[in-house]
Amino acid sequence: MSILNLLFPRRCVSCGKIGQYFCPLCQKKISLVKWRFCPACHRPSFNGAVHARCLSPYSLDGLFIGAHYSGPVKKAIHLIKYRFVSDLVNELTSLLFSSPPAFLRNLDFLVPVPLHFQKERERGFNQSLLISLALSEMINLPVKNNLLKRVKATKPQFGLKVGERKSNIRRAFRCLNPEFIKNKKIGLVDDVATTLSTLKECGRELKIAQAESVWAIVLAHGN
């Protein structure tokens, strides 16, 4: 055990027990997503793939979610984003994606949802990039952090109505190096999805750059 761990031992994010971020008892409180749904209509679909009737030239091709945004998962993500406990990301990602579906391995690479540079400077890191890096080790996929840029500083999506979320995030992203996006199968990674407005806007930009497919991959879904 390192000196750092002796001085600042890890505690369970839910109950505070010393040892790890998620003790065995609190791991059982995590509500993993059991059924998958279409990212367009939110109705059940196989593996979370978009329904043929919902597919459009700029839509997401599928959505894969780890858990519901509640209990220990909600507390962990809050610690990551607002208390800057970045080393929690690896443990949370491996826990929620312990058995990633085989079809994710058919992607060409992962692209994290970018933060605006001002927000990333304040936080010191982009949690979506850290999640991407953790996931890349699990499914052996590269991470491309230079293909999508957030060009508009937006209001926080939390608390906004569906229509407000869409207008808030509209034109907030721009694709860079589109020649590396064309005809590629991309995994778009984020921490939490509610209405999917951010993911859909990112997916739209990637599709305009002629990505073959864009699958959204998020740790948690919910309010």
Stockholm file with secondary structure:
# STOCKHOLM 1.0

chainA/1-223         MSILNLLFPRRCVSCGKIGQYFCPLCQKKISLVKWRFCPACHRPSFNGAVHARCLSPYSLDGLFIGAHYSGPVKKAIHLIKYRFVSDLVNELTSLLFSSPPAFLRNLDFLVPVPLHFQKERERGFNQSLLISLALSEMINLPVKNNLLKRVKATKPQFGLKVGERKSNIRRAFRCLNPEFIKNKKIGLVDDVATTLSTLKECGRELKIAQAESVWAIVLAHGN
#=GR chainA/1-223 SS CCHHHHHSCCBCTTTCCBTSSSCHHHHTTCCBCCSCBCTTTCCBCGGGBCCTTTCCTTSCSEEEEEEESCHHHHHHHHHHHHSCCTTHHHHHHHHHTSSCCGGGGGSSEEEECCCCHHHHHHHSSCHHHHHHHHHHHHHTCCBCCSSEEECSCCCCSTTCCHHHHHHHHTTCEEESCGGGTTTCEEEEEEEEESSCHHHHHHHHHHHHTTCSEEEEEEEEECC
#=GC SS_cons         CCHHHHHSCCBCTTTCCBTSSSCHHHHTTCCBCCSCBCTTTCCBCGGGBCCTTTCCTTSCSEEEEEEESCHHHHHHHHHHHHSCCTTHHHHHHHHHTSSCCGGGGGSSEEEECCCCHHHHHHHSSCHHHHHHHHHHHHHTCCBCCSSEEECSCCCCSTTCCHHHHHHHHTTCEEESCGGGTTTCEEEEEEEEESSCHHHHHHHHHHHHTTCSEEEEEEEEECC
//
